[in-house]
Every structure is written in structure tokens, then in C-alpha cells.
Amino acid sequence: MTYHQKDIVEIDFPIPGEGYKVHPAVIVSNDELQVDEGFVYVALISSQDFSYSRHYAYPLTDDMLSFKMQKKSYVKCQVLAVTVDTGIIRRLGTIKQEYFDEIVDKIIESIF
């Protein structure tokens, strides 16, 4: 297994109504799922602050990450996808545990 929960990766993300576009995403599923099933769940990261879905967005800052994002970015907690290792272009870094936990809470609040 090359990738882990909390990793921020670049993938060719399926965007509803637009097809596929390379985007960063955070791996939200646990490592065991990847080992057992061969895929991971990811949440989209975007630099667009969509006004209609702002309450689903989790803003990221560089101090939350192990690297610096090039633009102000948001985890879109309502936009999840499934991918496999081969769908991941590259690993960018990780998100710190405390912020990852908040993202998971926001995903649960946004979807359920």
C-alpha cells in the first residue's frame, strides 16, 4: 500500500456535469479498506469557494498540512469519490490529525 488515510493526493477526479479533472483530494477511508478491497474514498479539494455550498466546505490553511498549497483551498465535504491506487497521480503530503478529524465530522454532518 502506497497511500494512507490523511494523505492528500492528486487524482483525475470525476466532477459532476464536467467529466474528469485533476484535483487534489484527501483520503478519508482507513488503510484497511485499501488493503482488503483495493480502493480508497477521497474528498475533493478545490480552490473555488462555491457560494451555494459554502456550508459544506472546510477551509484549509498551510499550518494544517505537511506542505504548502499553491492556492486558498477547501475540502468539499459533500463531494466524495472512490479511486484505486492506479487512479492516484501523486501524493502531495498529509493533513494533521486534529484537522482530519474535523473534516470527517464535517463529511458526516454534510452527507448524513
N, C-alpha and C positions, 0 to 999 in steps of 0.2 A: 504494500500500500504506500503510495507516494504522497497522498494528501490526507489532511486531518480536519476534524471539526475545528472551527475558528479560523481556518486558512481563508485568506482572500485570494481568489484565483481569477484569471481571465478565461471566459468561455464564450462560445458563439451562442448567445442567449436567445431563446425564442421570444420575440416581442409580439404580443397580441396585435393583430392588424398590420404589422410591419414586416413579418418574416424574422430572419435571424440577424443579429448584430453583435459584434464583440463588445462585451461589457465585463466589468469586474463583478464578482459575486462572492458572498460569504458562504462557506459550507456550514450548514446548520445541523445536518444529521450526524449521528455519532459514528465513530470509526468502525464499530462492529457491523453496522449495516453495510458499509462498503466492503468489508471482508466477506460477509455472508452472501450478499446479493449482487455485488459488483457495481453499485451505483451510489450516488450521493444526492441529497437535496440541497439546493442552493437558493439564497435570496438575492435578488437583483440589487446592484449598487448603481446609482445614476447620479449625474451632476445636475439633472433637471429637478427643480423644486416644483412639481406639479401642484398648482393651487387647488385643484379639485380633490387631490388625495393627500394633502399635506398632513392630515392627522394619521396617516398610515406610515409616514416617513420617519426614520430615525437618523438624525444628523450625525455625521462622522467628523471628528477632528483628528489632526495628526497625533495628538497625545494619546489617543485611544489605540493607535496602531503601531506596529513594529517598523513601519515605513511611512513615507510621506505621499499622500495622494496629490495628484497634479492639479485637481480642481476641488472646490467645495462639493462634497458628496453626501448622499443619503442612501441608507438601506431602505428599499421599498418593501416593507414587511408584508404586503399583500400580494407580492409577485414572486412566487416560488417556481422552481423548475427541477427536473430530475436530469442528471447527466452521469456519464461514466468517465473513468479516468481518461479515456482517449478523447473525450469532448473538452477536456481542460487544456487550454493553450499553454498557460504557465502560472506558477504561484507567484503572487506579489508580496505576501507577508501574512501576518496574523493580526487578529484583534484581541485585545486584552480581555481576560475572563469576565471581569465585572461588567464591561460594556456588552460583551457577548450575551451574558445572562439577561441584560435589559432588552436586547434585540429579540431574544427568544420570547420574553414576556410580551413584547410588542407584537410579535407574529401571532401569538396565541390570542391576544386581545383583538387584533385586526381580522383574523380569519374565523375564530370561534366565538 
